[in-house]
Amino acid sequence: MPIPTLTLNDGTTFPAMTFGTYKLNGAAGVEAMKSALNVGYDALDSAFNYENEGAVGRAVKESGRDRKTLRIASKLPGRHHAYDEALTTIEESLYRAQVDYYDLYYIHWPNPKQGKYVEAWKALIEAKKRGQIRSIAVCNFLPEHLERLEAETGVLPSINQIELHPYFPQDEMRKWNHDHGIVTQAWSPLGRANDLLTNPLLEKIAKRVGKGVGQVILRWHHQLGSVPIPKSATPKRQIENRSIFDFTLTDEDMAAIATLARPDGRLKNQDPAVYEEF
Ligand SMILES: NC(=O)c1ccc[n+]([C@@H]2O[C@H](COP(=O)([O-])OP(=O)(O)OC[C@H]3O[C@@H](n4cnc5c(N)ncnc54)[C@H](OP(=O)(O)O)[C@@H]3O)[C@@H](O)[C@H]2O)c1
């Protein structure tokens, strides 16, 4: 079953699931990404700081897939938010992947203490005008950061990629994004394979619907209206993870999973209001 698509606020289409690539580097990374492209993922996440834009470009080339059917993404690191540096970094990202354009380019973290994310955003807007990026996006932005982007540039992102899993469902942030026409993408959607995957409640639901726990979690994301980005180096899991569009969780299942939320549910305490990454 193909991965369904949705339409972003700039009119472009985007798949309802993206393949995560953090820690997929070098030849092994290329093989894992090629496998993902060959089992039907159309979108690859990446970042300048993952040091795997080269592997992404190589996997795309070796997969034999038509570039126009794919959605390739990368992210601007915190140390290059200054306007000119951001534009140069985007060019470097293009050269590394050996592509003419990125479908998506994000600001990786707002780094509010540094306070240059509006400058970085202006650079992304300019790169879009130059045809180097199709859609511009952010990760880990809070309403206060998004409001500044809108006030100072008049442009909101197409996607806000945030930490999101059953222990940290981010109801308010998801609603804010939705109310402003921004698609929520979920990073570490499987909780980076922590004890979520052996959670008794999720195991019970998985048994009843005849699916794996990972599939139940990814289906939960889909029914919340967010786009999960599962990463797996394992071909069998890659197929399992994308096979979530032929079953439905009940309202009772969704309500039960909501009870797993924890106020301190972040994996590594990376609160974008204070956390900075360069
Ligand atoms: N914007 C940001 O700040 C940000 C931050 C973090 C991540 N991300 C993006 O989000 C992507 C996903 O997040 P993540 O990599 O942190 O974590 P994740 O996708 O939640 O979990 C990945 C882990 O789960 C395992 N796994 C995958 N499918 C499984 C299954 N069906 N059953 C059991 N285990 C399974 C993988 O193992 P194997 O690989 O061994 O199969 C891997 O160890 C990243 O790769 C990256 O692209 C973005």
The ligand as an SDF file (V2000), in Angstrom:
LIG
                    3D

 48 52  0  0  0  0  0  0  0  0999 V2000
   14.8800   17.6640   14.2290 N   0  0  0  0  0  0  0  0  0  0  0  0
   15.4600   17.1080   15.2540 C   0  0  0  0  0  0  0  0  0  0  0  0
   15.9160   17.8100   16.1730 O   0  0  0  0  0  0  0  0  0  0  0  0
   15.5590   15.6240   15.3250 C   0  0  0  0  0  0  0  0  0  0  0  0
   15.9960   15.0110   16.5030 C   0  0  0  0  0  0  0  0  0  0  0  0
   16.0570   13.6190   16.5300 C   0  0  0  0  0  0  0  0  0  0  0  0
   15.7000   12.8770   15.4070 C   0  0  0  0  0  0  0  0  0  0  0  0
   15.3160   13.5060   14.2510 N   0  0  0  0  0  0  0  0  0  0  0  0
   14.9290   12.7190   13.0350 C   0  0  0  0  0  0  0  0  0  0  0  0
   13.9270   11.7780   13.3960 O   0  0  0  0  0  0  0  0  0  0  0  0
   14.3550   10.4750   13.0010 C   0  0  0  0  0  0  0  0  0  0  0  0
   13.7790    9.4280   13.9140 C   0  0  0  0  0  0  0  0  0  0  0  0
   14.1800    9.5930   15.2450 O   0  0  0  0  0  0  0  0  0  0  0  0
   15.2500    8.6580   15.9820 P   0  0  0  0  0  0  0  0  0  0  0  0
   16.1500    8.0610   14.9870 O   0  0  0  0  0  0  0  0  0  0  0  0
   15.8120    9.4760   17.0750 O   0  0  0  0  0  0  0  0  0  0  0  0
   14.3580    7.5580   16.7070 O   0  0  0  0  0  0  0  0  0  0  0  0
   13.1800    6.5230   16.3420 P   0  0  0  0  0  0  0  0  0  0  0  0
   12.8900    6.5250   14.8810 O   0  0  0  0  0  0  0  0  0  0  0  0
   12.0870    6.7930   17.3020 O   0  0  0  0  0  0  0  0  0  0  0  0
   13.8570    5.1440   16.7700 O   0  0  0  0  0  0  0  0  0  0  0  0
   14.9140    4.5750   16.0540 C   0  0  0  0  0  0  0  0  0  0  0  0
   15.3170    3.2970   16.7840 C   0  0  0  0  0  0  0  0  0  0  0  0
   14.2100    2.3930   16.7770 O   0  0  0  0  0  0  0  0  0  0  0  0
   14.6070    1.1370   16.2560 C   0  0  0  0  0  0  0  0  0  0  0  0
   13.4260    0.6300   15.5230 N   0  0  0  0  0  0  0  0  0  0  0  0
   12.8960    1.1470   14.3880 C   0  0  0  0  0  0  0  0  0  0  0  0
   11.7820    0.4760   14.0390 N   0  0  0  0  0  0  0  0  0  0  0  0
   11.6010   -0.4820   14.9720 C   0  0  0  0  0  0  0  0  0  0  0  0
   10.6260   -1.4960   15.1580 C   0  0  0  0  0  0  0  0  0  0  0  0
    9.6030   -1.6380   14.2940 N   0  0  0  0  0  0  0  0  0  0  0  0
   10.7490   -2.3170   16.2330 N   0  0  0  0  0  0  0  0  0  0  0  0
   11.7710   -2.1590   17.1050 C   0  0  0  0  0  0  0  0  0  0  0  0
   12.7220   -1.2150   16.9960 N   0  0  0  0  0  0  0  0  0  0  0  0
   12.6330   -0.3870   15.9360 C   0  0  0  0  0  0  0  0  0  0  0  0
   15.7970    1.4170   15.3750 C   0  0  0  0  0  0  0  0  0  0  0  0
   16.6610    0.3060   15.3310 O   0  0  0  0  0  0  0  0  0  0  0  0
   17.3520   -0.2410   13.9670 P   0  0  0  0  0  0  0  0  0  0  0  0
   17.8200    0.9420   13.1910 O   0  0  0  0  0  0  0  0  0  0  0  0
   18.4610   -1.0920   14.4840 O   0  0  0  0  0  0  0  0  0  0  0  0
   16.2820   -1.0430   13.2430 O   0  0  0  0  0  0  0  0  0  0  0  0
   16.4670    2.5560   16.1400 C   0  0  0  0  0  0  0  0  0  0  0  0
   17.2570    2.0620   17.1960 O   0  0  0  0  0  0  0  0  0  0  0  0
   15.8820   10.5760   13.0360 C   0  0  0  0  0  0  0  0  0  0  0  0
   16.4920    9.4930   12.3730 O   0  0  0  0  0  0  0  0  0  0  0  0
   16.0860   11.9270   12.4230 C   0  0  0  0  0  0  0  0  0  0  0  0
   15.9480   11.8300   11.0070 O   0  0  0  0  0  0  0  0  0  0  0  0
   15.2260   14.8600   14.2170 C   0  0  0  0  0  0  0  0  0  0  0  0
  1  2  1  0
  2  3  2  0
  2  4  1  0
  4  5  1  0
  4 48  2  0
  5  6  2  0
  6  7  1  0
  7  8  2  0
  8  9  1  0
  8 48  1  0
  9 10  1  0
  9 46  1  0
 10 11  1  0
 11 12  1  0
 11 44  1  0
 12 13  1  0
 13 14  1  0
 14 15  2  0
 14 16  1  0
 14 17  1  0
 17 18  1  0
 18 19  2  0
 18 20  1  0
 18 21  1  0
 21 22  1  0
 22 23  1  0
 23 24  1  0
 23 42  1  0
 24 25  1  0
 25 26  1  0
 25 36  1  0
 26 27  1  0
 26 35  1  0
 27 28  2  0
 28 29  1  0
 29 30  1  0
 29 35  2  0
 30 31  1  0
 30 32  2  0
 32 33  1  0
 33 34  2  0
 34 35  1  0
 36 37  1  0
 36 42  1  0
 37 38  1  0
 38 39  2  0
 38 40  1  0
 38 41  1  0
 42 43  1  0
 44 45  1  0
 44 46  1  0
 46 47  1  0
M  CHG  2   8   1  16  -1
M  END
$$$$
